[in-house]
Structures are given as C-alpha cells and as structure tokens.
Amino acid sequence: MDTYVNKINTPSTHQPTQISESTSTQPFTGKVFLVTGSESGIGRETARELARQGAAVMLNGLRPDRLLETHRLFAEEGLLVDTCVADVTNWDDCQRLVDTTMLAFGRLDGLITNASVSMRAYFNDLDIDVFRTVCDSNIYGTVYPLKAALPYLKASRGSVTFISSVSALNGLPSGSAYCAGKAAVSNLAHTLRLEWHDTGMHIGVVHIGFTRNDPDKRVFDAGGQPVPIAHRPPNLQMTQPQVAQRIARHIRQRRQITVLTGTGRLNAFMSRYFPHLADRILLWSMRRWPRMYE
Ligand SMILES: NC(=O)c1ccc[n+]([C@@H]2O[C@H](COP(=O)([O-])OP(=O)(O)OC[C@H]3O[C@@H](n4cnc5c(N)ncnc54)[C@H](OP(=O)(O)O)[C@@H]3O)[C@@H](O)[C@H]2O)c1
C-alpha cells in the first residue's frame, strides 16, 4: 500500500483498497475504522490494536511528520493503515477526513473520537480563550467527525466510541474545561443512543483513567502555553496498550459504557451513590497529593 499523507486541501485521488470479507477469525477483519488523534498516545495504540485484530484503519492527527512516522511503524508491522492530516475542530477538515477514508477503503464501520487537548489550571486563573479551545477540542472535535461520518456509519450499522475520562463522571480540580467537555460528550452519547435506537448502530463511551503518556505529551496552562501533564502515581496508571485492548473489547462487545482502572470504577460508584463522601475523599486527596491537582 502507498505511504502518503493527505494534506489539508489536497483530497486523495486513490482508488479504494479492497477490504476482504474473509473468513479469518480476526474480530475486525473486513472492517474499517477511523481513529481521530491517532498519530500518538492512546489513539495510536488503539489504531494498532484494531489493525492487529484485522481492521483497516485511517490514522489522523495534526502533524504530518508524526503521522508519517506512525504510518511507517504500522506498515512495517504489515498493518493496513492510511493517513489524513485534519483538524477535528474544523468542519471542512472533518468532511475531508471522512471522504479520504471512503476513498482509501470504500466503507466505514467504526469511529473512535479520541483527539483531544487537555489543561492544568484553576478556573480562577484560566484565560477564557483557553477554556473555549479545550471545550472545542473535546466537544466539536467529537461532534464534527461524527456528523461527517454518520451516513456511512448508518449504512454499515457501525460503531461509535467516544473517548472520555473518569474525570467526566465527577470533575477534577484544575481540569474545568476538560471535564466539562468530556461530560458533554458522555451525555451526547446517551441522547444519540436513544435517537438512533432502531438504526442498529453502536454508541459507546469509554471513560479512561490515569494512563501512561507519551513523554512529549503537553496540555495547556492557564494562559494557553503547552506544559507537561500533572504528576500521576505510576502504580495507578494503565499502559496505553492495555487501554487500547479494553477499547477494542468495548467495541467488539458493543458496550454502552466502559470505565477503566479500579480507581476509576470506585470513583464512578462513589460519586453516583455517595457524592458528598466522594467529594470529601477528593478534597483529602488534594491535600495529601497536591502535585496531582496543580
Ligand atoms: N492519558 C490519560 O491519562 C487519559 C486519561 C483520561 C482520558 N484520556 C483521553 O484519551 C484520549 C487520548 O489521550 P492521550 O493521553 O493519548 O493524549 P495525547 O497523547 O495528547 O494524544 C492526543 C492526540 O490527539 C491529537 N489532536 C489533538 N487535537 C487535535 C485536533 N484538533 N485535530 C486532530 N488531532 C488532534 C494530537 O495531535 P498533536 O500531537 O499533533 O497535537 C494527539 O495525536 C483523549 O481523548 C484523552 O482525553 C487520556
């Protein structure tokens, strides 16, 4: 397969790759997935896992060099992937991203809305434009790819997985816009599941907990400057491949909601059934481990 990057404003002229409906025992053989924000991090490992389980995968990101490098590594492994540079907060880009996927592979069976930018700043100090950027990335960066892909996902009775966070379930100090954005898409998933109950489509949310990050991962500070993420206790973190395997299982089983990590599930349970106690534990944890919340 060709190695190429579809740059913004240069739509692909490729003929679709024939996706075989083979009798292979691989769960995703013959299926095509689009994973946003898959040039790095959890998105990259999710794309790798889906491709290892037989899928053809469209990779996406903002940086052509990183996207090409990810494509090269996957191609070396013999995985069927293609790439498209597109900003998921831009509607025209999202239409082109979906068009490129259809041109490359001829069908679409699954969308994983993974691309996101995060933050570490208290609301008091937060520049209002940074709040909007983080919300845009998490909300419109989910809505636009979904809206663009919808006709094809309906046709294939496909699967949609919103990548959310445990922090969408009960908030996280220094993450106001991020938590608000992730909570918005969790609610959107529920509404769409009801609206599309008779379409045969799968609409799911994966609430990810603490995960080991790429060393160069950056989030916004109060003024919008890129900074490393806050400290996370290593023993509480899943690895990216572990998270990717859980996302693949979530899709295979067409689950509505998956909450990752023991701490995440405890968090979800406590904030639902014992919200005051959950807040007190979180406030205690802020005093005990302040580096996690700055
Ligand atoms: N890591 C965790 O502990 C954790 C916990 C809970 C939830 N999550 C969620 O898991 C997902 C992946 O997180 P991660 O840790 O893997 O983050 P990451 O390493 O920062 O990866 C995010 C990816 O999204 C891309 N991206 C960002 N904005 C984009 C845009 N507008 N258009 C296209 N691509 C864009 C980034 O590209 P560039 O590098 O070019 O910017 C990057 O490839 C996110 O939804 C995140 O909220 C992560």
Ligand as a Chemical Component Dictionary entry (heavy atoms), coordinates in Angstrom:
data_LIG
# 
_chem_comp.id                   LIG 
_chem_comp.type                 NON-POLYMER 
_chem_comp.pdbx_formal_charge   0 
_chem_comp.three_letter_code    LIG 
# 
loop_
_chem_comp_atom.comp_id 
_chem_comp_atom.atom_id 
_chem_comp_atom.alt_atom_id 
_chem_comp_atom.type_symbol 
_chem_comp_atom.charge 
_chem_comp_atom.model_Cartn_x 
_chem_comp_atom.model_Cartn_y 
_chem_comp_atom.model_Cartn_z 
_chem_comp_atom.pdbx_ordinal 
LIG N1  N1  N 0  -3.694 9.867  29.124 1  
LIG C1  C1  C 0  -4.578 9.830  30.098 2  
LIG O1  O1  O 0  -4.226 9.649  31.279 3  
LIG C2  C2  C 0  -6.049 9.987  29.773 4  
LIG C3  C3  C 0  -6.967 9.888  30.821 5  
LIG C4  C4  C 0  -8.314 10.039 30.524 6  
LIG C5  C5  C 0  -8.729 10.247 29.226 7  
LIG N2  N2  N 1  -7.814 10.349 28.235 8  
LIG C6  C6  C 0  -8.299 10.618 26.868 9  
LIG O2  O2  O 0  -7.707 9.715  25.957 10 
LIG C7  C7  C 0  -7.545 10.351 24.686 11 
LIG C8  C8  C 0  -6.099 10.260 24.235 12 
LIG O3  O3  O 0  -5.273 10.841 25.241 13 
LIG P1  P1  P 0  -3.676 10.801 25.123 14 
LIG O4  O4  O 0  -3.171 10.772 26.519 15 
LIG O5  O5  O -1 -3.260 9.730  24.185 16 
LIG O6  O6  O 0  -3.402 12.254 24.516 17 
LIG P2  P2  P 0  -2.262 12.738 23.517 18 
LIG O7  O7  O 0  -1.038 11.911 23.679 19 
LIG O8  O8  O 0  -2.160 14.214 23.729 20 
LIG O9  O9  O 0  -2.890 12.435 22.091 21 
LIG C9  C9  C 0  -3.937 13.212 21.576 22 
LIG C10 C10 C 0  -3.862 13.146 20.080 23 
LIG O10 O10 O 0  -4.913 13.959 19.540 24 
LIG C11 C11 C 0  -4.352 14.792 18.529 25 
LIG N3  N3  N 0  -5.126 16.008 18.402 26 
LIG C12 C12 C 0  -5.307 16.973 19.321 27 
LIG N4  N4  N 0  -6.094 17.938 18.838 28 
LIG C13 C13 C 0  -6.413 17.574 17.569 29 
LIG C14 C14 C 0  -7.188 18.169 16.545 30 
LIG N5  N5  N 0  -7.812 19.340 16.720 31 
LIG N6  N6  N 0  -7.293 17.523 15.375 32 
LIG C15 C15 C 0  -6.673 16.342 15.168 33 
LIG N7  N7  N 0  -5.919 15.731 16.111 34 
LIG C16 C16 C 0  -5.786 16.350 17.295 35 
LIG C17 C17 C 0  -2.935 15.071 18.987 36 
LIG O11 O11 O 0  -2.181 15.510 17.912 37 
LIG P3  P3  P 0  -0.929 16.511 18.162 38 
LIG O12 O12 O 0  0.050  15.714 18.958 39 
LIG O13 O13 O 0  -0.481 16.858 16.791 40 
LIG O14 O14 O 0  -1.480 17.683 18.913 41 
LIG C18 C18 C 0  -2.546 13.697 19.515 42 
LIG O15 O15 O 0  -2.126 12.875 18.478 43 
LIG C19 C19 C 0  -8.023 11.790 24.860 44 
LIG O16 O16 O 0  -9.365 11.898 24.450 45 
LIG C20 C20 C 0  -7.908 11.996 26.352 46 
LIG O17 O17 O 0  -8.773 12.989 26.828 47 
LIG C21 C21 C 0  -6.475 10.223 28.481 48 
# 
loop_
_chem_comp_bond.comp_id 
_chem_comp_bond.atom_id_1 
_chem_comp_bond.atom_id_2 
_chem_comp_bond.value_order 
_chem_comp_bond.pdbx_ordinal 
LIG N1  C1  SING 1  
LIG C1  O1  DOUB 2  
LIG C1  C2  SING 3  
LIG C2  C3  SING 4  
LIG C2  C21 DOUB 5  
LIG C3  C4  DOUB 6  
LIG C4  C5  SING 7  
LIG C5  N2  DOUB 8  
LIG N2  C6  SING 9  
LIG N2  C21 SING 10 
LIG C6  O2  SING 11 
LIG C6  C20 SING 12 
LIG O2  C7  SING 13 
LIG C7  C8  SING 14 
LIG C7  C19 SING 15 
LIG C8  O3  SING 16 
LIG O3  P1  SING 17 
LIG P1  O4  DOUB 18 
LIG P1  O5  SING 19 
LIG P1  O6  SING 20 
LIG O6  P2  SING 21 
LIG P2  O7  DOUB 22 
LIG P2  O8  SING 23 
LIG P2  O9  SING 24 
LIG O9  C9  SING 25 
LIG C9  C10 SING 26 
LIG C10 O10 SING 27 
LIG C10 C18 SING 28 
LIG O10 C11 SING 29 
LIG C11 N3  SING 30 
LIG C11 C17 SING 31 
LIG N3  C12 SING 32 
LIG N3  C16 SING 33 
LIG C12 N4  DOUB 34 
LIG N4  C13 SING 35 
LIG C13 C14 SING 36 
LIG C13 C16 DOUB 37 
LIG C14 N5  SING 38 
LIG C14 N6  DOUB 39 
LIG N6  C15 SING 40 
LIG C15 N7  DOUB 41 
LIG N7  C16 SING 42 
LIG C17 O11 SING 43 
LIG C17 C18 SING 44 
LIG O11 P3  SING 45 
LIG P3  O12 DOUB 46 
LIG P3  O13 SING 47 
LIG P3  O14 SING 48 
LIG C18 O15 SING 49 
LIG C19 O16 SING 50 
LIG C19 C20 SING 51 
LIG C20 O17 SING 52 
# 
